[in-house]
């Protein structure tokens, strides 16, 4: 049994067969078998990946990841790392299905401090059952002023995940809502219908609307603040296609397409996966050879009728690896969280692939990606840029066994003065430590005036 809600990357257990008269999996699961046994992949969340490399059993990988031979679990997100490829392990945990609804903590709300600088985060958290909850907190103190359990269509969507965590949802700062698009895999395929979801973190309310004008799985998802559009990337066997989705109607407008090429030797093979979108460009930071974690770089796809993708070598800050978050720097280039080589600790770095220049903006204290028990680094961290301030949500590691002392913490960095403030969230999203609460989104309302 696993501790927490990190996406269940599950290896086969030898007990039964997919071809038995009484198949072991339910109607919303797919039986995934290898020579060692079988496992059940939750259709809405995962798909079956055969044994590969050092991963001797089949794996249920998230739909937005690629089965790979590296990392802690062998499921690689081509655009936003949720496992560090420098770590290797073979996941052996079993699946436990959870119906959402019960809450580890009761919802609450009280007035934030008069000088509070408000931010919002989404977590999948719980002890015995998991629910998607929104926290409202002060970025300079970490004090949580409200917790809201998400209701409505997104609650129904999460029920189909059986407690699994999610990719990072996009943030629209003007309306101060989380937004995302996903395919409904409980419907009849092969072209599963797309739905647009919105979440109001201040109330817990959510909405959904059918997406028209686009089909296929949204491999990439990002909100372009400059263009004021939600950008999704979908792919066929030959092309990566891009759409801007209207947040009110769900109407998708084509933003062009690029040829993927035949395999990973093509730098546009994973162009549909998006790390960041800004001013009509879709950026991907990652590896060209995703399955082997090799050939790091940055792809920039200029969207429009004549879409095109350019690849550049990464600009890495001294002794740091590829960024795990990507946002536009107000002075040009990008600003990110990046892991210290060999240690995994996250610092704030600025970089520009067009010039090759990269610098360490601020060394953070005990800022890390989540740590899954008996698996290693696994899970997303969040970041946002508001004016001249960079903010992030990551994990401060404690000394208690089983990760019980790990805490989600917010950091704010003034990009001009380099002043840093770090504070753990209080209360935490889970009493069992940060590895029992997976991050689904982080954002700062446009109305929040951030001062560090």
N, C-alpha and C positions, 0 to 999 in steps of 0.2 A: 504494500500500500504506500502511496506517496504522501508526503506532507505538503499541503499547499495546493495552489490552483495553477501552477505552471502548466502550460499546454502538455497534455499527456502524450509523450512520445514513447510508445509502448512497444516492447519487443515480444515476440511470440512465446507463449507458454505451452509446453507439450501436454495438452489435455484435450483430445478430441480431434475432429477433422471437419473441414468445411463441407465435405461431401457426405456427411453422415445423414441418415434419415431424419434426424432432428438437428438441423443446423444450429450452431451455438449462438448466432448473432440475431438481433431483432431486425425488424423491417427498416429501421432508419440507420442501420449499420451495414458495413461490408466486411465479410469474412476474409481475412488476410492470412495466408498460410505459407509456411516454409517447411523444410525438412525437420525442424525442431518442434513444430506444432502450429498453433493458430492464434490469432488475435482479432478483435472486432474494432474496426475503424468507424468512428462517428461520421456519417456522411456529410453533415453540414460543416464539420470542422476539418476533417482529415481525409487522406487517401493512402492507399497501400503502396509502400516502396519495398522492393525486393532486397534481400541481403546484398551488401556491396562493401568492398574494401575490408576494413577491420570490423564492420558491423555484420556479425554473423547471422542475425535474424532479421526478419522483415520488420518494418517500422511504419506506424501511422504518422505521417508527416502533415503539418498544416498545409492547406491548399495553396497558400501564397509562398511556400518554400519549395526547394528543390532537393530531392534526395542526393546526398553527397557522401564522400568518404572521409570527411574531416569534421572537427568540432566535437562537442560533448555528446551530441545525439545523432549526428548525421543527417540533419534537416537544415539546409542553408537558405536563409532569406537573402536574395540577391541584392537587396537595396537597403535594408535596415537590420543589422545583425541582432539576432536574439540568442545566438550561441557564439562564443569566441572560438575561431578556427584554430587557435593555438592549443586548445584543450581537446583531448580525445578521451572518450569513454563510451562504453556500450550500454545504453539504457536497458535496465532489466526490471523496471517496475511494472506492476499490474494495473489494469484499468478498473476504476471505480466510478460508476455512473452516479451523477448527482442531479436531482431535480431542484431547480432554483426556487427561491422564495423565502426560506427561513433566513433570518439575519443574525449575524454574530453579535452585533450591537444594534440597539434600537435607533431609529432615525431621530435626529435632534436638530434644532436650529436656535441660535441665539445671536444677538447683534454683534458683529465684529467690532473691534476697537475702532475708535474714531479715526485713527491714523493708519488703519490696516490697508495693506496693498493686496487686494484680493486676487487669488488665482483658483483654478478648479482642476480636479483630477478625477479620473475614472479608475476604479479598481474592481477586479473580480476577486472577492474575498469571502471567507467564512471558515468555520471549523469543521462542521459535519456536512453542511450544504452551502453552496456558493451563490452569491447574488452580485449583480453589477451595481455598484454604489458610486455616488458622486460625493466628493469632499470639497468643501469650500474652506480655504485657509489663507492666513496672512503670510506672504512670502518672506517677510523679514523676521518673523518669530516662529513660524510653523504651526501656530495655534489654529486648530480646526474649529470653525464657527458653525458648520452645518454638515450633516450627513443625510443624504437622500437615496433611498433605494429606487432604482430606475423601474418605472412602470410602463404600461402600454405596449406598443408593437415591438420595442426593443427587448422588453422582458420576454415576450413570446419568442423572439429570435434567439435570445440567450438560452431559453428552455431547450432549444434544439441542439445546443452545444453540450448539454449535460454537465455543466460546470467547468468546461475547458475555458482557458483564457483566450484572448483575441489578439489580433494585430493591433497596432496603434491606430485609433480613429483620428481623423483630421479635425482641426479646430478652426472655426470661423469666428474671428474676434469681434466683429461689429455686432452680430446678433448674440454673441457669447454662447455658442452652441457647438457641441460635437456633432460631426456629420460623417457618414460613411455609406458606401454602396457595397452590397453583397448579392450573390446569386442565391436563390431559394432552392436548395437541393432536395427539399421535400416534395417539390413539384415534379411534373413529368419532364424528363430530359429528351434529347441531349442538350438543347438550348434552354438551360434553366433561366427562368425570368429574373431580372435584376430589380432590386428594390433600393430606394434611397431612404436612409434613416436619419433622424435628427434627435438630439438629446439636449434638454435644458437642464444643466446641472444645479440650478437654483431651486427647481421644483421636483426634479425626478421624472417629469413628463417626457414622453417621446412621441414621435410621429413616423409614419412611413408612407411612401407613395411609389407606385410603379415607375420604373425608368423606361422611357421610350426612346427609340433611335439608336440603341446600342445593345449588343448581346455579347456573351462570353464572360468568362470569369475575370473580375477586376484584379489583375495581378498587382497593379500599381494604384496608389491612392494618395492624393496630397491636395491641400488647399493652396491656391495661388493668391496670396493677399494682394499683390500688385494688380493682377488681372481680375480679381474678385470672382474666382471660379473654382469649383471643385473639379479637379482633373483626375480621370481614371485612365489606366492603361490596360488594354486587353490584347491577347495575342492568339493568332492562329499558328499553324505549323510554319507559315511562311512570312507573316507580317506582324508587326506590333502596331496597334491602332490606339489612337488617343481621342478622348471625348471630354468636353466640358459639360457638366451636369448642372442644370438649373435647380437651385435648392428649394424652390417653391413648387415647381411643376414636375420635376424629374425628367424633363426633356433633355436629351443628350445631343450636343452639337459636335460634329466631327472636327477634330483638330489635326487631322492628317494621319499618315501612317508611314512607316519605314520598313524596308525589307529586313528580316531577321538574319538571313543567311542560313546555311544548312546545319551549323553546329557552333560550339563555343569558340571556334577560331574566328568567328565573326564578332566584332566588337559591339554590334547592335543586336546580338542574339537575345539578350535580356533587357532590351530597351523599354519594354512595357512595365518593368518594375521601377518604381519611383521613390527616391530618397527625399526629394524636395522639389517643389515647383515654384518658379518665380518669373513673372513678367514674360509668360509665354514660352518658358523653357522647362523641360522635365529633366532633372538631374538624377543620375544614379551613381552612388559611390559604392564600390564593391570590387569583386573579382571578375575578370573576363571568363576564366575557367572556374565557374562556381562549384562544380562537382568535386574539384580537387583543391579549392581554395588557393588558386594560383593566378598570377598576372593581375595584380591590383591596379585600379585606375578609376577614372571619372568619365562618365559619358554624359554629354549634354545634347538633348534632342530639342531642336528648335521647332516648335509646333506651328502648324498652319498647313495651307494647301500644298506647299513644297517642303514638307517636313524632312529634316535630315539630322543624323546623329554624328557627333564628333567624339573621339576618345582621346584622353590625355593621361599621361603618367600622374600619379598622385603627388601632391605636395604635402609631405609629412613633417610635422614639428619634430625637433630633435628628440630621439629616444621614444617616439610615440608611434603607434600603429594607425591603421585606417580609422577614420571617425565613425562613431556609432550613432551620432545625430548630425543633421545638416540643416543649417539656416543661413540666410543671406546676412552678411555683415553690413551694418549701415554705412561703413566706410569703403565697401567694395570687397569682393571675394566672399568667403564664407566663415562662419564661426561654428564650432562643434565641440562636443565631448569626444575625447580620444583616449584610448588606453595607453598607459605607460608600458613600454615594452618589457616583457618578462614578469611584470607585476600585476597588470590588469587594472590598476587604480586609474580612475578617470580624471583628466584635467581639461581645462578649457583652452582650445587652440584656435588660431585664425589661420586661414590658408587660401591660396589662390592657384589653381592648377594652370591658369594661363600664364602666370609669371614664375611659377615654381617656388614662390615664397611662402614660408610657413613659420609661425611663431607661437610660443606658449603665452597665452594671455594671462592665465591664473592657474596656479597649482592648488587643487582642491584638497581638503583634508578628508581622507577616508570616504571617497566617493567611488562607488563600484556598481557593476551590473549585478542583478539578483543572482543568488547562488542557490541552485536546486539541490536538495539533500541527496547525497550519494550520486549526483550527476555532475555538478560543477556549475560554471557560469551559464545561466540560461534565463532569458527574459529580457524585456525591453526597459529602457530608461527613456525619459522624456526631456524635451527642451523647448524653449520659446524665446524669441527676441521681440522686445517691446522698446521702441526708441533706441536708446544707447545702452540698454540693459539686457544681458543674457541671463536667462533663468533655466534651471534644470531640476529634475526629480531623479534621484538615484538612491542607492542603498549604502547606508553606513553599517559596516560589519561590526558585530559585537563579539564577545568572548564566550557567550553561553553555548552549550552543545546544541546540535541540530538546527542552528541558525535562529534559535529563539530570541537572541539578543539583537538580531539584525533589524535595522529601522529604515523606513523610507524617510529621506531628508531632502529639503529644498535648498538650493543654492542660488544666490543672485550675485552677478558680477557686473560692475560698471565698466563698460568697455573702454571708457576714456580714462578713468582714474585707476582702474584695476582693483578697486575696493571689492572685497568679498564678504558676504554674509551667508553662513550655513546654519540651518536649524532642522532638527528632526520634527516630523509631523506629530502633533499632540492633540488628541489621541491618534494612535496608529490605525491604519485600516484593518489590521488583524492583531489579535492578542498573541498569535503564534509566531510572530516575526514576519519580516518582509517577504520571505519566501512563500508565505501563505496568502499573499495578496499580489496578484499580477497586475501590472499597469496596462490600462487600455486607452489612456489619453491624458494630455496635460495641456492647459491653455490659460492665457491671461486675457481678460476682456479688454477691448480697445479703450473702454472708459477708465481703466485703471491707470493712474499715473504712477509709474514705477520710479522710486528714488532709493538708491542704495546708500 
